[in-house]
Amino acid sequence: MFCAISGEPPQQPVVSVKSGHLFEKRLIEKYLNENGKDPISGDSLTADDLVQLKIEPTNVPPRPPTLTSVPSLLSTLQSEWDSLVLETHSLREQYVNGRKDLAHALYQVDAAHRVIARLMVERDQAREALSNINAATGAATTDSSHAAQTENGDVEMQEETKHALPLHVTANIDTVAAALTAERKKRKVAEGSATAATIRAFGVHDTLTSFHSASPAGVNAVGLSTANNLLLTGGNDKHVQLYDRDAGKTIATLKGHTKKVNALQWREKEGCKTVVVSGGDKRVRVYGEEEKGWKMIGEFKNRSSGEVTGVKVHPTQQYAVSVGTNQTWSLHDLDTLETLLDIGPVEGEKGDFEYTALDVHPDGGIFATGTQAGLVRVWDLKSAKMAANFQVSSSHGAVSSLSFSENGYYLAAAYTGSASVEVFDLRKLKSVHTYTADEGQSAPTVVAFDPTAQFLAVGGSDVRILANKTWEQLARLEDNTGEIESLVWGNAGKELIATGMDRAVRVYSASDSA
């Protein structure tokens, strides 16, 4: 016979008349005083339900312990052992109950996951059915159709969350936009910035020749670091060259693109410089400087056929926006190298809406895209929805270049078909000025506002600089021998760098500011 609690032969065995279990009398009496139930079955149990067994030979009970002899010490140790046995039994009971609760919780979680998975499948099937219905009826996504759909709460939720950005991304964009907006409202033109007199005195300060290969020739893109010392150029030869203006030499050639380079820009964040490049091979590549030199650290692939015609780094210096000829624009995270948004063609629109130009607003809340059909779209980045459309005339042709003014009020667009530049006022949502090329002058290919929002540079067969608001022509620079493809301002607007099809990089500035 063994005690059901301690597992040892009992000295004073008692039996429960309810469960039939055998116990050591002193152990079961202690347990009943504390819990009032059978330690094995869990049923209610009292001392009256215990029957003492008579065993032979009869054990003589020891005298009360006085801790003055070995028997008294043994008795005390026995009591301690009894307490330990009771505690061990209680812990074992809690362990068993804990395992039961955990198993039940895991079962509930698994059931919840199954329900969520089933609901997601049903949601996708409903969306597919809705898109099939829209395609069959030729329905376009307009404000009125959206209002009709929102009568059903489920449809409204799907439309609003279809292109939702993660909360930390929208919070980052909001924080940077609010800071930049507040700073710009207080900022005035910095002392030492270029003036109209400075622009009128512009001439060629430096000419860097033989950039990139002669076959195929042409420098399509140029970028300048904020310190004005590092110059980036991208050409038809598929390469990007990094030129140190202080040292007067090319310090790196970035390879990887298999077709021409269309656009590039510096990304300078917390002292870390990287280069973001887009090309005709449907890729946006990111290059960084490591111990052994510059190398590609990641790339984003266009989701369908079509080259990437433009890329711009967002003011947060963490994201980049790209556009392509497949009528798609995308938002990329340059830290994680993930594509956060991929927005395809607008439903219901017919025509040639390949994206040919891109620029991001100085605050980062919106950006503008230009299309082959001459349409300028202004997008809200967080909601991935169009905020405004500008189309002055179908005869204007493709939009070759876009540029926001630094104060955020104006957007300049160059049109190839009409050989003109339209300046849109974002506050009035209309064109406030049209600049038309002179007779014999080629269509403008690129426009660029200076960092102080005082001047607008227009590049084509030559470079012309206009004064903001009055739109007076302050300078005309005709030193290039090929079409101008890219312009970038430097040194607080006191110099302008131009590249083009003649493979030369020309730096324009006034003699007194050189």
Buried (B, 14 or more C-beta within 10 A) or exposed (E): EEBBBBEEEBBBBBBBEBBEBBBBBBBBBBBBEEBEBBBBBEEEBEEEBBEEEEEEEEEEEEEEBEEEEEEBEEBEEEEEEBEEBBEEBBEEBEEEEEEEEEEEEEEEEEEEEEEEEEEEEEEEEEEEEBEEEBEEEEBEEEEEBEEEBEEEEEBBEBEEEEBEBEEEBBEBBEEBBEEBBEEBEEEEBEEEBBBBEBBEBBEEBBEBEEBBBEEEBBBBBBBBBEEBEBBBBBBBBBBBBBBEBEEEEBEBEBBBBEEBBBBBBBBBEEEEBBBBBBBBBBBBBBBBBEEEEBEBBBBBEBBEEBBBBBBBBBBBBBBBBBBBBBBBBBBBBBEEEEBBBBBEEEEEEEEEBBBBBBBBBBBBBBBBBBBBBBBBBBBEBBEBEEBBEBBBEEEBBBBBBBBBBBBBBBBBBBBBBBBBBBBBEBEEEEBBBBBEBEEEBBBBBBBBBBBBBBBBBBBBBBBBBBBBEEBEBBBEBEBBEBBBBBBBBBBBBBBBBBBBBBBBBBBBBBEEBE
